[in-house]
Each structure stands twice: as C-alpha cells, then as structure tokens.
Amino acid sequence: MSAPQRALLIAARELFAERAHPDGLAAALTFTGMLVLLESLAFGPGRAREPDVASGVFWIAILFAAMLMTQRSFDRELEDDAIDAVIALPGGRDALFAGKAFALGLLMVIVGVAGGALSIFLLDLEIALPGHLAFVVLLGLVALAPVIVVNNVVALRVRARVAVVPILSFPMLVPQLIAASQGSAAALAGDAAVALSWGALLAAFAFVYAVLGLTIVPAAIE
Amino acid sequence: MIETTASPFPQLRLRPWLGIVATALSLLAMWMGLVWAPTDAVQGDVYRVIYVHVPTAWLAYLAFVVVFLASIGWLWSRRPWFDALAVASAGIGVLFTGLFIVAGSIWAKPTWGVWWTWDPRLVTTAVMFVMYVGYLLLRGLSTDFERRATRAAVVGVIAVVDIPIVHLSVLWMNSVHQLPTVARIGAGPALDASMGLTLGVSVLAFTFVYVALLVERIDIERHRQARVLETRR
C-alpha cells in the first residue's frame, strides 16, 4: 500500500468514526454557531456586520472549533489505544499525521460552511466577492489543520494536554489567523487583489507546515 | 541507547575567559553607548535604548535559531548534549525576548507616546515569546527524558518559522515600528558610523554574554541529565 493510500485510509477511518459518533463535529458546530450569535450581542448588530469584525470573529470561532474537534479525535485514539496499532504499521506515523490533517481539513470545511452560512444569514452580510471568499476560507481551513495535528501529536501523552495544545498551537497559528481574517474581510469588502494575496500566504503556510509535519512527526510519535 | 559520559562543553580552560571577555565588552559597550556615541539629532538621548534593544533582539533570534539547530541535532543523533543545548538556549532566548520587549516599550513611550501598541512587530514578538514559554512549559510537563527531548525538539523545529515573521513583519504589514536599520536587504546600515560601531560593540558584548550564559546553563543541564540517567540504571 502506498503512502497516499495509507493516509487516505486513516482519513476514511477518522471520517467513519466521526459519522458513527459525531460528538467532535457536533461540539465544533455548536461552538461556532454560539460564537456567531454572541458576536452580535457583544459588538451590536451594526458593528458585527463590518467585514473586519465579522471575519475576525468567524476565524476565532473556527480556530477554537478545530481545536475541540482535533482533541476529541485524539481522545478517541487514546481511549482504546487504537493509536498504538496505527503507529506499529510500516509508514503508520506519516499516515497518521497526513490522514488526521486531511480528515480535520474536510470536517472543518463542514464547520466553516455551516458557520459561514449562519454568519451570512444572522448578520445579513453582504459579500462583494463570493468566489474570493470561498477561496480564502478553503485555504484558511487547510492551513489550520497541519499545525493543530502536529501539536496534538507532540503533546499526545502529556499531562494537561487540553491546556498544552492550545498554548502551543495558538501562537503558531497567529499568522494564519491574520491572513484568513484579512483575506476574508477583503473578499467581503470587494478588494480582490488583497484577498488573493492573503490567500497565497495561507497556501504557503499550509505547504510549509504540511512538509514540516511529514518530516518531523514520525520522530515525535510515541 | 543514551550515552552519559560526554564531557561538559567547552573544555574548562576557556570557560572563565568567556565571562571575563563578556564583562569587559559589556563595560566598553556601556561606555560607548552612554558617553562616546553622539546624541541623535531627532530623538536626543532617548535613542540610546537602541544599544540594548537591538542586541537583545539579535540574541532572541540567535538563541531560537540555536534551539532549532539543536533540535534537529537531537532528532538526528539522539545525543543528550543537543537537548541540553536546546533547553539552555531556549531559556536564555525567552529571557532576552522579555528584555527585548521591555527595552522596546521603554523606547516607545517617549517616541510613540504609549508603552504598547497593537503593531505587527510588537505583536509577533510577543507571540514568539509566548511560543517559547510554551516550549519550556511542554518540557516541564514531561518526565521521561527521551520523550521530553523529542517533544521539545519538534516544537523547537516548528517554532523557528516565527523568527522571519517577526523580522519581516514591518515590511509585510503597515507598522508604526521603524523599518530595519542594520540588516537591510540590498542596502547598507542606515546609521551614523560612530553609532554603527557602538551598536556593533553592543551586539558583540551581548553575544559573549549569551555564550557565557549558554555554556554555564548547558553544564547545569548536563549534570541534571546525568542524574536522571543515573537513576534509571
């Protein structure tokens, strides 16, 4: 079995597990929806509709939702020691990282689409460039996944993992958060060139962290 | 198998001299910075914070690049010396990043009118500080020597991505922070020669302070490692 096939197998396993017990996805969707609702209360309906505010809150919600979902995914692995079987397989460590990152990316697309639709509906957002917005959101979701998965792997059997993973991940994700927020705000406001340049930066970050993850994660998994 | 018999670094003869040279250079840098260097035409004497701010920034970068290289060294060879180097450099790097932020804040108050502003350079530097505090925290939460070293090494490799972001943030985003003065792409330093020389001596002095601290800190860590590995036998 080739490396991409192994990764796809892990991703499929992850998606099946999430379909059987969608607690991670349910928590992430509820959390994102809740934050969108709270946004209009916190900022007031007028300010909440501003592109900067709406996109900033959306991406913070996505960031926390991704964290919740990934931690739940690794909890599941640890609860029945399923991870040990995967690690023991030849090429299992690479596949674990790539498969988890891929599955998280796909699940976050669901959360992102649902959260985005809710934001558009509840905040009555006007989208000047829908295609550009979809492009930035997709790249933003892809750029978050490798960093969060790497840090979950690093802190896999550490005490206080729930606290350590966000402490490690959030600082590393600041550039992606800025790029995704600014790019989305530009797409909402109608600035195509700015949206595309932030999108390119997100693609670069996704690539860098995916390569770093594939290179060093095999050494980090215990 | 982890070897435990490596000698401390570097050999004993050089170690006392490092401290002496670092102290002498620091005194010289202090004299040059406070007395010899001319007053700035625009900022007056306030600008002299540069002789602390820039060297601490340089050391923060240097320390974290050393963490990166040592982390690769550990992942590659599993020699405990590399782990000792990484943790020693990370601790000193966090210390100097803290000083870098404090010195910048002291400079910002008279020039910008505020101690802190949400500027890209300031925010990315604070993020770098938090990132390496997280690195040290991760180490503190692990008890097994090899696992701790491996986990920390992975974070040490990933976190280095933030260093170019900190340095180039003033070019990439709108910033109230001035553009790079010394390390300018395609141009020489934008400083008066005597100011540049003073800054050079300050950077050298701080670098020696870093090396002297690093050597002592590695020694402490090597003793700690030896104790841990002894108890395992």
Interface residues (C-beta under 8 A of the other chain):
Chain A: V147 V150 N151 V153 V154 A155 R157 V158 R159 A160 V164 I167 L168 F170 P171 M172 V174 P175 V208 Y209 L212 I216 V217 A219 A220 E222
Chain B: L75 V123 T124 V127 M128 V130 M131 G134 Y135 L137 L138 L141 S142 R147 T150 R151 A153 V154 V155 V157 I158 A159 V161 D162 I165
